[in-house]
Amino acid sequence: MRNIGSQIETPRLLLRPSRLSDTPALFEFLGDKEAMKHTHADVTPGECRRRIAVHEWRRRRDGYAPWTVVRKNDARIIGWGGLYDDPFDPGWGCEIGYFFRRDAWGYGYASELVAAALHFADRELRLGEVRAFAHPENTASRKILAMAGFGIVRFVPEMNRLLLSRARREDNLADRDR
């Protein structure tokens, strides 16, 4: 993994700040009710554009926000995700989330994104904790989070979601301090 300014490069992905010009490609899945069945789907491209703009404003303020996920081998936008303090449901602290086109599911891209984001959280931001939410029926997402070291904190009934948490990993800090 390489951190290139505000971008991160993994073996197969480029994670870069979102641009408003990404809206049509992102809306293809952020507005897809089936792809987003366990979370919020944007109803219009304008709603998607607003989501992107608000998160990018938060990137300038907080130093992190979801990235546009670009597959390196064909430069196609396949996802959106990373670290964020949710401006639409505040108060939960730093969270990790990830959303992908349905045709990109099952290739390990979410795990690759989560690993890169947590490495960034541990090494660059030095966050003490990262949280996540997962719908109880979203077994794929729950598996990704468990493999990344997240544990269930509690069920949040008003959201119908599990709240998960992961403490900073000191082993991700060792190579930064050398």
C-alpha positions as CSV (number, residue, x, y, z in Angstrom):
1,M,0.0,0.0,0.0
2,R,1.2,3.5,-0.9
3,N,-0.1,6.7,0.4
4,I,0.2,9.3,-2.4
5,G,-0.9,12.6,-1.0
6,S,-4.6,12.4,-0.4
7,Q,-4.8,9.1,-2.4
8,I,-4.0,5.6,-1.4
9,E,-2.9,2.9,-3.8
10,T,-3.4,-0.8,-2.9
11,P,-2.4,-3.7,-5.1
12,R,-5.6,-3.5,-7.1
13,L,-7.3,-0.2,-6.2
14,L,-6.8,3.5,-6.2
15,L,-8.6,5.2,-3.4
16,R,-8.9,8.9,-4.2
17,P,-11.0,11.9,-2.9
18,S,-14.4,12.0,-4.6
19,R,-15.1,14.6,-7.3
20,L,-18.6,15.9,-8.2
21,S,-17.9,14.6,-11.7
22,D,-17.9,11.1,-10.2
23,T,-21.7,11.5,-9.4
24,P,-23.0,9.6,-12.4
25,A,-20.7,6.6,-11.8
26,L,-21.3,6.6,-8.1
27,F,-25.1,7.0,-8.4
28,E,-25.2,3.8,-10.5
29,F,-24.7,1.8,-7.3
30,L,-25.4,4.4,-4.5
31,G,-28.8,4.7,-6.1
32,D,-29.3,1.0,-6.7
33,K,-31.9,-0.2,-4.2
34,E,-30.7,-3.8,-4.5
35,A,-27.0,-2.9,-4.0
36,M,-27.9,-0.7,-1.1
37,K,-30.6,-2.9,0.4
38,H,-28.9,-3.0,3.8
39,T,-28.4,0.8,4.0
40,H,-29.6,4.0,2.5
41,A,-30.0,4.3,-1.3
42,D,-29.9,7.8,-2.9
43,V,-33.1,8.5,-4.7
44,T,-31.8,11.0,-7.3
45,P,-28.4,12.0,-8.7
46,G,-28.8,15.3,-6.9
47,E,-29.0,13.5,-3.6
48,C,-25.9,11.5,-4.4
49,R,-24.1,14.7,-5.5
50,R,-25.0,16.3,-2.1
51,R,-23.7,13.3,-0.2
52,I,-20.4,13.5,-2.0
53,A,-20.1,17.3,-1.5
54,V,-20.9,17.1,2.2
55,H,-18.3,14.3,2.8
56,E,-15.7,16.1,0.8
57,W,-16.2,19.2,3.0
58,R,-15.7,16.9,6.0
59,R,-12.5,15.6,4.4
60,R,-11.1,19.2,4.5
61,R,-12.2,19.6,8.1
62,D,-11.5,16.1,9.5
63,G,-8.7,14.9,7.3
64,Y,-10.7,11.9,6.1
65,A,-13.9,11.0,4.2
66,P,-15.0,8.2,1.9
67,W,-12.9,7.7,-1.2
68,T,-14.0,7.0,-4.7
69,V,-12.7,3.4,-5.3
70,V,-11.1,3.0,-8.8
71,R,-10.1,-0.4,-10.1
72,K,-6.5,0.0,-11.3
73,N,-6.6,-2.5,-14.2
74,D,-9.3,-0.7,-16.1
75,A,-9.7,2.7,-14.3
76,R,-13.4,2.0,-13.6
77,I,-15.1,3.4,-10.6
78,I,-16.4,0.4,-8.7
79,G,-17.0,1.7,-5.1
80,W,-17.1,4.4,-2.5
81,G,-16.0,4.1,1.1
82,G,-13.5,4.6,3.8
83,L,-13.5,6.5,7.1
84,Y,-16.0,9.2,8.0
85,D,-17.9,10.9,10.8
86,D,-21.4,10.6,9.4
87,P,-22.7,14.1,8.8
88,F,-26.2,12.7,8.2
89,D,-26.3,10.7,11.5
90,P,-23.7,12.4,13.7
91,G,-22.5,11.3,17.1
92,W,-21.1,7.9,16.5
93,G,-17.4,8.9,16.0
94,C,-15.2,7.7,13.2
95,E,-16.9,5.0,11.2
96,I,-15.9,2.8,8.3
97,G,-18.3,2.1,5.4
98,Y,-18.0,0.7,1.9
99,F,-20.4,0.4,-1.0
100,F,-19.7,-1.3,-4.3
101,R,-21.3,-2.0,-7.7
102,R,-23.0,-5.4,-7.6
103,D,-20.7,-6.6,-10.4
104,A,-17.7,-5.9,-8.2
105,W,-19.0,-8.0,-5.3
106,G,-17.1,-11.2,-4.3
107,Y,-13.7,-10.2,-5.5
108,G,-12.3,-9.0,-2.1
109,Y,-12.3,-5.3,-3.0
110,A,-14.2,-4.4,0.2
111,S,-11.6,-6.3,2.3
112,E,-8.8,-4.5,0.5
113,L,-10.5,-1.1,1.1
114,V,-11.1,-1.8,4.8
115,A,-7.5,-2.9,5.3
116,A,-6.1,0.3,3.7
117,A,-8.5,2.5,5.6
118,L,-7.7,0.9,8.9
119,H,-4.0,1.2,8.2
120,F,-4.5,4.9,7.5
121,A,-6.6,5.3,10.7
122,D,-3.9,3.6,12.8
123,R,-0.7,5.1,11.2
124,E,-1.7,8.5,9.9
125,L,-4.7,9.6,12.0
126,R,-3.8,7.6,15.1
127,L,-7.4,7.1,15.9
128,G,-8.1,5.1,19.1
129,E,-11.1,3.4,17.7
130,V,-13.0,3.0,14.5
131,R,-16.6,1.9,14.4
132,A,-18.9,0.3,11.9
133,F,-22.5,-0.5,11.4
134,A,-23.8,-3.7,9.7
135,H,-27.3,-4.9,9.1
136,P,-27.7,-8.2,11.0
137,E,-28.6,-10.0,7.7
138,N,-25.6,-8.6,5.8
139,T,-23.4,-11.7,6.5
140,A,-20.8,-10.7,3.8
141,S,-20.2,-7.3,5.5
142,R,-20.1,-8.8,9.0
143,K,-17.5,-11.3,7.8
144,I,-15.3,-8.5,6.3
145,L,-15.5,-6.6,9.5
146,A,-14.8,-9.6,11.7
147,M,-11.7,-10.5,9.6
148,A,-10.5,-6.9,10.1
149,G,-10.7,-7.2,13.9
150,F,-14.1,-5.6,14.6
151,G,-16.2,-6.9,17.4
152,I,-19.9,-6.5,18.1
153,V,-20.6,-3.8,20.7
154,R,-24.4,-4.0,20.6
155,F,-27.5,-4.0,18.5
156,V,-29.0,-0.5,17.8
157,P,-32.7,-1.2,17.5
158,E,-33.7,2.3,16.1
159,M,-31.3,1.7,13.2
160,N,-31.8,-2.1,12.9
161,R,-28.0,-2.4,12.8
162,L,-25.2,-3.9,14.8
163,L,-22.6,-1.5,16.1
164,L,-19.1,-2.9,15.8
165,S,-15.8,-1.5,17.0
166,R,-12.1,-2.0,16.5
167,A,-9.3,-0.4,18.6
168,R,-6.2,1.0,17.1
169,R,-3.7,-1.7,16.1
170,E,-0.2,-1.0,17.5
171,D,1.4,-3.2,14.9
172,N,0.2,-0.8,12.2
173,L,2.2,2.0,14.0
174,A,5.5,0.2,14.3
175,D,6.8,0.9,10.7
176,R,5.7,4.6,10.8
177,D,7.9,5.2,13.9
178,R,11.1,3.7,12.4
